[in-house]
């Protein structure tokens, strides 16, 4: 393989990753106040398939001060995956509570606070 081919391959991968991130951020920006979405649900809504871990890794790389509502993303079953003793975990809990989301035993009630965009549309 030539250097030119390797360079083109790397460029294609970077473009594909940028498209995936854009899809993820577009859906995340739509999650309304007081609602939460799981990593897996967010991946599916962004048409990324079964990419829950990729979603988590990508969100962990968001810059400080981002306007995206990262705090509205929770683990399967409504579990808060960010530890309470960490600054990001404390910030997530504070933001969710300020939006009226109830947290009990490190979980959010998905029946009450889970975002279901298909219900909002029809």
DADAKA-V984657 format. One record per residue. N is the residue number from 1. RES is the residue in one letter. SS is DSSP state (h for helix, s for strand, l for the rest). PSI is psi in whole degrees, 0 to 359 (* if undefined). NEAR is the number of other ideal C-beta (glycine too) atoms within 10 Angstrom. Layout:
n:N res:RES ss:SS psi:PSI near:NEAR
n:N res:RES ss:SS psi:PSI near:NEAR
This chain:
n:1 res:X ss:l psi:142 near:6
n:2 res:X ss:l psi:163 near:7
n:3 res:X ss:h psi:324 near:7
n:4 res:X ss:h psi:318 near:8
n:5 res:X ss:h psi:314 near:9
n:6 res:X ss:h psi:320 near:10
n:7 res:X ss:h psi:317 near:10
n:8 res:X ss:h psi:319 near:11
n:9 res:X ss:h psi:315 near:11
n:10 res:X ss:h psi:319 near:10
n:11 res:X ss:h psi:318 near:10
n:12 res:X ss:h psi:319 near:10
n:13 res:X ss:h psi:317 near:10
n:14 res:X ss:h psi:321 near:10
n:15 res:X ss:h psi:318 near:10
n:16 res:X ss:h psi:319 near:10
n:17 res:X ss:h psi:321 near:12
n:18 res:X ss:h psi:321 near:10
n:19 res:X ss:h psi:317 near:10
n:20 res:X ss:h psi:315 near:18
n:21 res:X ss:h psi:318 near:16
n:22 res:X ss:h psi:317 near:11
n:23 res:X ss:h psi:316 near:15
n:24 res:X ss:h psi:310 near:22
n:25 res:X ss:h psi:325 near:16
n:26 res:X ss:h psi:316 near:12
n:27 res:X ss:h psi:315 near:21
n:28 res:X ss:h psi:320 near:22
n:29 res:X ss:l psi:341 near:10
n:30 res:X ss:l psi:349 near:13
n:31 res:X ss:l psi:119 near:21
n:32 res:X ss:l psi:160 near:12
n:33 res:X ss:l psi:140 near:12
n:34 res:X ss:l psi:0 near:14
n:35 res:X ss:l psi:155 near:22
n:36 res:X ss:s psi:162 near:25
n:37 res:X ss:s psi:147 near:25
n:38 res:X ss:s psi:162 near:22
n:39 res:X ss:h psi:315 near:21
n:40 res:X ss:h psi:319 near:18
n:41 res:X ss:h psi:318 near:22
n:42 res:X ss:h psi:318 near:25
n:43 res:X ss:h psi:315 near:24
n:44 res:X ss:h psi:316 near:17
n:45 res:X ss:h psi:329 near:19
n:46 res:X ss:l psi:7 near:19
n:47 res:X ss:l psi:37 near:11
n:48 res:X ss:l psi:6 near:19
n:49 res:X ss:l psi:215 near:10
n:50 res:X ss:l psi:75 near:9
n:51 res:X ss:l psi:37 near:19
n:52 res:X ss:h psi:317 near:19
n:53 res:X ss:h psi:322 near:11
n:54 res:X ss:h psi:319 near:17
n:55 res:X ss:h psi:312 near:24
n:56 res:X ss:h psi:315 near:16
n:57 res:X ss:h psi:318 near:11
n:58 res:X ss:h psi:317 near:21
n:59 res:X ss:h psi:329 near:18
n:60 res:X ss:h psi:344 near:10
n:61 res:X ss:l psi:5 near:7
n:62 res:X ss:l psi:143 near:14
n:63 res:X ss:l psi:153 near:6
n:64 res:X ss:l psi:142 near:5
n:65 res:X ss:l psi:7 near:5
n:66 res:X ss:l psi:148 near:11
n:67 res:X ss:l psi:354 near:7
n:68 res:X ss:l psi:140 near:16
n:69 res:X ss:l psi:62 near:19
n:70 res:X ss:h psi:332 near:19
n:71 res:X ss:h psi:346 near:22
n:72 res:X ss:h psi:7 near:23
n:73 res:X ss:s psi:126 near:23
n:74 res:X ss:s psi:168 near:27
n:75 res:X ss:l psi:174 near:17
n:76 res:X ss:h psi:142 near:12
n:77 res:X ss:h psi:9 near:9
n:78 res:X ss:h psi:9 near:20
n:79 res:X ss:s psi:137 near:13
n:80 res:X ss:l psi:116 near:20
n:81 res:X ss:l psi:341 near:14
n:82 res:X ss:l psi:127 near:20
n:83 res:X ss:l psi:141 near:11
n:84 res:X ss:l psi:328 near:11
n:85 res:X ss:l psi:357 near:7
n:86 res:X ss:l psi:160 near:10
n:87 res:X ss:h psi:320 near:8
n:88 res:X ss:h psi:324 near:13
n:89 res:X ss:h psi:318 near:16
n:90 res:X ss:h psi:320 near:13
n:91 res:X ss:h psi:318 near:13
n:92 res:X ss:h psi:312 near:22
n:93 res:X ss:h psi:317 near:17
n:94 res:X ss:h psi:316 near:11
n:95 res:X ss:h psi:315 near:15
n:96 res:X ss:h psi:315 near:23
n:97 res:X ss:h psi:321 near:11
n:98 res:X ss:h psi:340 near:11
n:99 res:X ss:l psi:4 near:16
n:100 res:X ss:l psi:12 near:10
n:101 res:X ss:l psi:125 near:21
n:102 res:X ss:l psi:133 near:11
n:103 res:X ss:s psi:122 near:17
n:104 res:X ss:s psi:127 near:8
n:105 res:X ss:l psi:44 near:6
n:106 res:X ss:l psi:25 near:16
n:107 res:X ss:s psi:155 near:14
n:108 res:X ss:s psi:139 near:23
n:109 res:X ss:l psi:105 near:13
n:110 res:X ss:h psi:331 near:19
n:111 res:X ss:h psi:327 near:7
n:112 res:X ss:h psi:318 near:12
n:113 res:X ss:h psi:357 near:20
n:114 res:X ss:s psi:137 near:15
n:115 res:X ss:l psi:126 near:21
n:116 res:X ss:l psi:87 near:11
n:117 res:X ss:h psi:334 near:15
n:118 res:X ss:h psi:332 near:8
n:119 res:X ss:h psi:327 near:7
n:120 res:X ss:h psi:331 near:10
n:121 res:X ss:h psi:339 near:6
n:122 res:X ss:l psi:* near:5
